[in-house]
Every structure is written in C-alpha cells, then in structure tokens.
Amino acid sequence: MESYKISESVLSVEAESQTVLLETNSGQYYALDSIGGEIWEGIKEGKGVEEIASEISREYDFPITEVTKDVKALISDLVKSHLVVN
C-alpha cells in the first residue's frame, strides 16, 4: 500500500470550501479545493492512495483510473512542496 503522512512542519485549517496549509519552515501558504481537502484528510487519517482514490471515485462517480492518477499527481505536488512525506 502506497501511503504518506503529513510533514511535521505543516499546519492546516479548513476555511469555507478549501483547506489552507502553512509550511512553517518556509512560511509558504497553500490552498486546496474541496476534493484536494478530502485527499489531505485521507492522508491525515493514514489512508493509502488506493483507498483515498476509491472513496473519491465512489462519492463523485468518476472512473477509478482517472481519480487514482489525479490523487497521485496531487500527492506528488505535496511531496515536492515538503507538505507530505512518505
């Protein structure tokens, strides 16, 4: 199972329809839309990529292959920004 965890240097808060992230080492802020926030919550809960993608696929009735690709792409961006580690 491919899983990740939130970096210890990141604070997050839900604000209206987005999740706002602060990387405390750099002082950089990031914002995730509602689906990005669901992915973030899945990571926080220790869920793997496949489980997160499956839940989103079911909830929004999107093909699992597309959702998995999108989940992996967002997580890759989060890793590059030092918000998530594996």
Contacts in CASP RR format, 6 or more apart in sequence:
PFRMAT RR
TARGET T0000
AUTHOR 0000-0000-0000
METHOD contacts of the structure
MODEL  1
MESYKISESVLSVEAESQTVLLETNSGQYYALDSIGGEIWEGIKEGKGVE
EIASEISREYDFPITEVTKDVKALISDLVKSHLVVN
1 48 0 8 1.000
1 49 0 8 1.000
1 50 0 8 1.000
1 51 0 8 1.000
2 48 0 8 1.000
2 49 0 8 1.000
2 50 0 8 1.000
2 86 0 8 1.000
3 43 0 8 1.000
3 46 0 8 1.000
3 47 0 8 1.000
3 48 0 8 1.000
3 49 0 8 1.000
3 86 0 8 1.000
4 43 0 8 1.000
4 48 0 8 1.000
4 49 0 8 1.000
4 75 0 8 1.000
4 78 0 8 1.000
4 79 0 8 1.000
4 84 0 8 1.000
4 85 0 8 1.000
4 86 0 8 1.000
5 43 0 8 1.000
5 46 0 8 1.000
5 84 0 8 1.000
5 85 0 8 1.000
5 86 0 8 1.000
6 12 0 8 1.000
6 40 0 8 1.000
6 43 0 8 1.000
6 44 0 8 1.000
6 83 0 8 1.000
6 84 0 8 1.000
6 85 0 8 1.000
7 23 0 8 1.000
7 82 0 8 1.000
7 83 0 8 1.000
7 84 0 8 1.000
7 85 0 8 1.000
9 23 0 8 1.000
9 24 0 8 1.000
9 25 0 8 1.000
9 82 0 8 1.000
10 21 0 8 1.000
10 22 0 8 1.000
10 23 0 8 1.000
10 24 0 8 1.000
10 83 0 8 1.000
10 84 0 8 1.000
11 21 0 8 1.000
11 22 0 8 1.000
11 24 0 8 1.000
12 19 0 8 1.000
12 20 0 8 1.000
12 21 0 8 1.000
12 22 0 8 1.000
12 40 0 8 1.000
12 44 0 8 1.000
13 19 0 8 1.000
13 20 0 8 1.000
14 20 0 8 1.000
14 37 0 8 1.000
17 33 0 8 1.000
17 34 0 8 1.000
18 31 0 8 1.000
18 32 0 8 1.000
18 33 0 8 1.000
18 34 0 8 1.000
18 37 0 8 1.000
19 31 0 8 1.000
19 32 0 8 1.000
19 36 0 8 1.000
19 37 0 8 1.000
19 40 0 8 1.000
19 41 0 8 1.000
20 29 0 8 1.000
20 30 0 8 1.000
20 31 0 8 1.000
20 32 0 8 1.000
21 29 0 8 1.000
21 30 0 8 1.000
21 31 0 8 1.000
21 32 0 8 1.000
21 40 0 8 1.000
21 83 0 8 1.000
22 28 0 8 1.000
22 29 0 8 1.000
22 30 0 8 1.000
23 29 0 8 1.000
23 30 0 8 1.000
23 81 0 8 1.000
23 82 0 8 1.000
23 83 0 8 1.000
25 82 0 8 1.000
26 82 0 8 1.000
28 81 0 8 1.000
30 81 0 8 1.000
30 83 0 8 1.000
32 39 0 8 1.000
32 40 0 8 1.000
32 74 0 8 1.000
35 56 0 8 1.000
35 60 0 8 1.000
36 74 0 8 1.000
38 52 0 8 1.000
38 55 0 8 1.000
38 56 0 8 1.000
38 59 0 8 1.000
39 52 0 8 1.000
39 56 0 8 1.000
39 71 0 8 1.000
39 74 0 8 1.000
39 75 0 8 1.000
42 48 0 8 1.000
42 51 0 8 1.000
42 52 0 8 1.000
43 52 0 8 1.000
43 75 0 8 1.000
43 78 0 8 1.000
43 84 0 8 1.000
47 55 0 8 1.000
49 68 0 8 1.000
49 71 0 8 1.000
49 72 0 8 1.000
49 75 0 8 1.000
50 68 0 8 1.000
52 71 0 8 1.000
53 64 0 8 1.000
53 67 0 8 1.000
53 68 0 8 1.000
53 70 0 8 1.000
53 71 0 8 1.000
54 64 0 8 1.000
54 67 0 8 1.000
56 62 0 8 1.000
56 67 0 8 1.000
56 71 0 8 1.000
57 63 0 8 1.000
57 64 0 8 1.000
57 67 0 8 1.000
57 68 0 8 1.000
60 67 0 8 1.000
75 84 0 8 1.000
78 84 0 8 1.000
79 85 0 8 1.000
79 86 0 8 1.000
END
